[in-house]
Amino acid sequence: MMHVPAQIPQSRAQLPILDHTTTRRKFTRYVLFSLLGAFVATSAVATVRSLYPTKVKGFGARVIAGSVAEIATTLRTQRYVRNDEGHFYLLPAAQGAAIAVYWKCKHLGCTVPPPGANGRIECGCHDSWYDGATGALLKGPATHPLDFMPITIENGNLVVDTSKVTTREAYEPTQATPLG
């Protein structure tokens, strides 16, 4: 059962008047603080989303370079395999083995071209030379060989982990991965 007040106002004049007025200054303050709050909330959401990437592909992730048989055949005839997605070259470090080297020069970070006909990787920026089979430093101004990345063989495919770029002092045969 509803409770009905004993006295129902009959005209607008008898309605209770709200004692609430909003000045222009208060309205402007409410709008500005609301906009500021929306900006801060949007910035916080964007910051959190940038800290936790959803999917990493290409450089910074595990990259399938190709099948082992395909890579081995190419390295016997071509001297290198270029992988644009992972930013590396596969080089024939030894007979039946390969090494993945990051294609960034150790001097000032220029992108180095693949090995030339002379068997060297020559940085065009400041003329550092690297061995075209191992990435070992041949001539400065760079002070280290090209960085390398670990290679694993999974289901007949060569997988390079580009998230683990390793700086080295010299080439060691343990850095190469056997393809057979």
C-alpha positions as a Markdown table, in Angstrom:
| # | Residue | x | y | z |
|---|---|---|---|---|
| 1 | Met | 0.0 | 0.0 | 0.0 |
| 2 | Met | 1.3 | 3.4 | -1.0 |
| 3 | His | 1.5 | 6.3 | 1.4 |
| 4 | Val | -0.1 | 9.4 | -0.1 |
| 5 | Pro | 0.8 | 12.7 | 1.6 |
| 6 | Ala | -2.0 | 14.5 | 3.2 |
| 7 | Gln | -1.4 | 17.7 | 1.4 |
| 8 | Ile | -0.6 | 17.5 | -2.4 |
| 9 | Pro | 0.7 | 20.8 | -3.9 |
| 10 | Gln | -1.7 | 22.0 | -6.5 |
| 11 | Ser | 0.3 | 24.6 | -8.3 |
| 12 | Arg | 3.9 | 25.2 | -9.2 |
| 13 | Ala | 4.2 | 27.9 | -6.7 |
| 14 | Gln | 3.6 | 25.5 | -3.9 |
| 15 | Leu | 6.4 | 23.1 | -5.0 |
| 16 | Pro | 9.5 | 23.1 | -2.8 |
| 17 | Ile | 12.2 | 25.2 | -4.4 |
| 18 | Leu | 15.7 | 23.7 | -4.5 |
| 19 | Asp | 18.1 | 26.1 | -3.0 |
| 20 | His | 20.8 | 25.1 | -5.5 |
| 21 | Thr | 22.2 | 27.5 | -7.9 |
| 22 | Thr | 25.3 | 26.9 | -10.1 |
| 23 | Thr | 27.4 | 29.9 | -11.0 |
| 24 | Arg | 29.4 | 30.1 | -14.3 |
| 25 | Arg | 32.6 | 29.8 | -12.3 |
| 26 | Lys | 31.4 | 26.5 | -10.6 |
| 27 | Phe | 30.2 | 25.1 | -13.9 |
| 28 | Thr | 33.6 | 26.0 | -15.6 |
| 29 | Arg | 35.4 | 24.4 | -12.7 |
| 30 | Tyr | 33.3 | 21.2 | -12.9 |
| 31 | Val | 33.9 | 21.0 | -16.7 |
| 32 | Leu | 37.7 | 21.6 | -16.4 |
| 33 | Phe | 38.1 | 19.0 | -13.6 |
| 34 | Ser | 36.0 | 16.5 | -15.5 |
| 35 | Leu | 38.2 | 17.0 | -18.6 |
| 36 | Leu | 41.4 | 16.7 | -16.5 |
| 37 | Gly | 40.1 | 13.5 | -14.9 |
| 38 | Ala | 39.2 | 12.0 | -18.3 |
| 39 | Phe | 42.7 | 12.9 | -19.6 |
| 40 | Val | 44.4 | 11.3 | -16.6 |
| 41 | Ala | 42.3 | 8.2 | -16.9 |
| 42 | Thr | 43.0 | 7.9 | -20.6 |
| 43 | Ser | 46.7 | 8.4 | -20.0 |
| 44 | Ala | 46.8 | 5.8 | -17.3 |
| 45 | Val | 45.1 | 3.2 | -19.5 |
| 46 | Ala | 47.5 | 4.0 | -22.4 |
| 47 | Thr | 50.5 | 3.7 | -20.2 |
| 48 | Val | 49.4 | 0.3 | -18.8 |
| 49 | Arg | 48.7 | -1.0 | -22.2 |
| 50 | Ser | 52.1 | 0.1 | -23.5 |
| 51 | Leu | 53.9 | -1.7 | -20.7 |
| 52 | Tyr | 52.3 | -5.1 | -21.5 |
| 53 | Pro | 52.4 | -5.7 | -25.2 |
| 54 | Thr | 50.0 | -8.3 | -26.4 |
| 55 | Lys | 51.9 | -10.0 | -29.2 |
| 56 | Val | 55.5 | -9.7 | -30.2 |
| 57 | Lys | 56.4 | -10.7 | -33.7 |
| 58 | Gly | 59.6 | -10.4 | -35.6 |
| 59 | Phe | 62.5 | -8.8 | -33.9 |
| 60 | Gly | 62.3 | -9.4 | -30.1 |
| 61 | Ala | 60.6 | -12.8 | -30.5 |
| 62 | Arg | 61.3 | -16.3 | -31.7 |
| 63 | Val | 61.5 | -16.3 | -35.5 |
| 64 | Ile | 61.3 | -19.3 | -37.8 |
| 65 | Ala | 64.1 | -18.8 | -40.4 |
| 66 | Gly | 63.1 | -21.8 | -42.5 |
| 67 | Ser | 63.5 | -25.5 | -42.7 |
| 68 | Val | 66.9 | -26.9 | -41.8 |
| 69 | Ala | 67.3 | -28.6 | -45.2 |
| 70 | Glu | 66.4 | -25.3 | -47.0 |
| 71 | Ile | 68.8 | -23.3 | -44.9 |
| 72 | Ala | 71.7 | -25.8 | -45.3 |
| 73 | Thr | 71.2 | -25.8 | -49.1 |
| 74 | Thr | 71.1 | -22.0 | -49.3 |
| 75 | Leu | 74.2 | -21.6 | -47.1 |
| 76 | Arg | 76.2 | -24.0 | -49.4 |
| 77 | Thr | 75.5 | -21.9 | -52.5 |
| 78 | Gln | 74.8 | -18.3 | -51.3 |
| 79 | Arg | 77.1 | -17.4 | -48.3 |
| 80 | Tyr | 74.2 | -16.1 | -46.2 |
| 81 | Val | 70.5 | -16.1 | -45.5 |
| 82 | Arg | 68.9 | -12.7 | -44.8 |
| 83 | Asn | 65.9 | -12.6 | -42.5 |
| 84 | Asp | 64.1 | -9.2 | -42.6 |
| 85 | Glu | 61.5 | -10.1 | -39.9 |
| 86 | Gly | 64.2 | -10.9 | -37.3 |
| 87 | His | 66.9 | -8.4 | -38.5 |
| 88 | Phe | 69.6 | -11.1 | -38.8 |
| 89 | Tyr | 71.8 | -12.9 | -41.2 |
| 90 | Leu | 72.4 | -16.7 | -41.0 |
| 91 | Leu | 76.1 | -17.3 | -41.8 |
| 92 | Pro | 77.9 | -20.6 | -42.5 |
| 93 | Ala | 80.1 | -20.5 | -39.4 |
| 94 | Ala | 81.5 | -24.0 | -40.1 |
| 95 | Gln | 80.9 | -26.9 | -42.4 |
| 96 | Gly | 77.3 | -28.0 | -41.7 |
| 97 | Ala | 76.7 | -25.3 | -39.0 |
| 98 | Ala | 75.2 | -21.8 | -38.9 |
| 99 | Ile | 75.3 | -18.7 | -36.8 |
| 100 | Ala | 72.7 | -16.0 | -36.6 |
| 101 | Val | 74.2 | -12.5 | -36.4 |
| 102 | Tyr | 72.4 | -9.3 | -35.7 |
| 103 | Trp | 72.9 | -7.0 | -38.7 |
| 104 | Lys | 73.6 | -3.9 | -36.6 |
| 105 | Cys | 77.2 | -2.7 | -36.6 |
| 106 | Lys | 78.9 | -2.6 | -33.2 |
| 107 | His | 80.5 | 0.8 | -33.9 |
| 108 | Leu | 77.5 | 3.2 | -34.2 |
| 109 | Gly | 74.6 | 0.9 | -35.0 |
| 110 | Cys | 74.4 | 1.2 | -38.8 |
| 111 | Thr | 72.7 | -1.6 | -40.6 |
| 112 | Val | 75.5 | -3.7 | -42.3 |
| 113 | Pro | 75.0 | -5.2 | -45.7 |
| 114 | Pro | 75.3 | -9.0 | -46.3 |
| 115 | Pro | 78.6 | -10.6 | -47.1 |
| 116 | Gly | 80.1 | -9.5 | -50.4 |
| 117 | Ala | 82.0 | -11.5 | -53.0 |
| 118 | Asn | 85.2 | -10.9 | -51.0 |
| 119 | Gly | 83.7 | -12.8 | -48.1 |
| 120 | Arg | 83.5 | -9.8 | -45.8 |
| 121 | Ile | 80.6 | -7.8 | -44.2 |
| 122 | Glu | 81.7 | -4.2 | -44.7 |
| 123 | Cys | 79.9 | -1.5 | -42.8 |
| 124 | Gly | 79.3 | 1.5 | -45.1 |
| 125 | Cys | 79.2 | 4.0 | -42.4 |
| 126 | His | 82.7 | 3.9 | -40.9 |
| 127 | Asp | 84.4 | 1.0 | -42.8 |
| 128 | Ser | 84.4 | -1.7 | -40.1 |
| 129 | Trp | 84.9 | -5.2 | -41.6 |
| 130 | Tyr | 83.5 | -8.4 | -40.3 |
| 131 | Asp | 84.1 | -12.0 | -41.3 |
| 132 | Gly | 81.3 | -13.1 | -43.7 |
| 133 | Ala | 81.2 | -16.6 | -42.2 |
| 134 | Thr | 81.2 | -15.9 | -38.5 |
| 135 | Gly | 80.6 | -12.1 | -38.0 |
| 136 | Ala | 84.1 | -11.9 | -36.3 |
| 137 | Leu | 85.7 | -8.4 | -36.3 |
| 138 | Leu | 88.4 | -8.1 | -38.9 |
| 139 | Lys | 89.0 | -4.3 | -38.9 |
| 140 | Gly | 87.7 | -1.4 | -36.8 |
| 141 | Pro | 86.7 | 1.2 | -35.7 |
| 142 | Ala | 84.2 | -1.3 | -34.2 |
| 143 | Thr | 85.5 | -3.0 | -31.1 |
| 144 | His | 83.5 | -6.2 | -31.1 |
| 145 | Pro | 82.2 | -8.9 | -33.5 |
| 146 | Leu | 78.6 | -8.7 | -34.6 |
| 147 | Asp | 76.2 | -9.8 | -31.9 |
| 148 | Phe | 74.7 | -13.2 | -32.3 |
| 149 | Met | 71.4 | -14.9 | -31.4 |
| 150 | Pro | 70.8 | -18.4 | -30.3 |
| 151 | Ile | 69.5 | -20.9 | -32.8 |
| 152 | Thr | 67.4 | -24.0 | -32.0 |
| 153 | Ile | 66.0 | -26.7 | -34.3 |
| 154 | Glu | 62.3 | -27.5 | -33.7 |
| 155 | Asn | 60.3 | -29.8 | -35.8 |
| 156 | Gly | 62.8 | -29.6 | -38.7 |
| 157 | Asn | 62.8 | -25.7 | -38.6 |
| 158 | Leu | 65.5 | -23.4 | -37.7 |
| 159 | Val | 64.2 | -21.0 | -34.9 |
| 160 | Val | 66.2 | -17.9 | -34.0 |
| 161 | Asp | 65.5 | -16.3 | -30.6 |
| 162 | Thr | 65.9 | -12.6 | -31.4 |
| 163 | Ser | 65.0 | -11.6 | -27.9 |
| 164 | Lys | 68.4 | -12.9 | -26.7 |
| 165 | Val | 70.9 | -10.8 | -28.7 |
| 166 | Thr | 74.4 | -11.6 | -27.2 |
| 167 | Thr | 77.4 | -9.4 | -27.3 |
| 168 | Arg | 80.7 | -11.3 | -27.7 |
| 169 | Glu | 84.4 | -10.7 | -27.5 |
| 170 | Ala | 85.3 | -13.1 | -30.3 |
| 171 | Tyr | 83.9 | -15.9 | -32.4 |
| 172 | Glu | 83.8 | -19.3 | -30.7 |
| 173 | Pro | 82.8 | -22.5 | -32.4 |
| 174 | Thr | 80.2 | -23.1 | -29.6 |
| 175 | Gln | 78.2 | -20.1 | -30.9 |
| 176 | Ala | 77.4 | -22.0 | -34.2 |
| 177 | Thr | 74.6 | -24.5 | -34.4 |
| 178 | Pro | 75.0 | -27.8 | -36.3 |
| 179 | Leu | 72.4 | -28.2 | -39.1 |
| 180 | Gly | 72.7 | -31.9 | -39.4 |
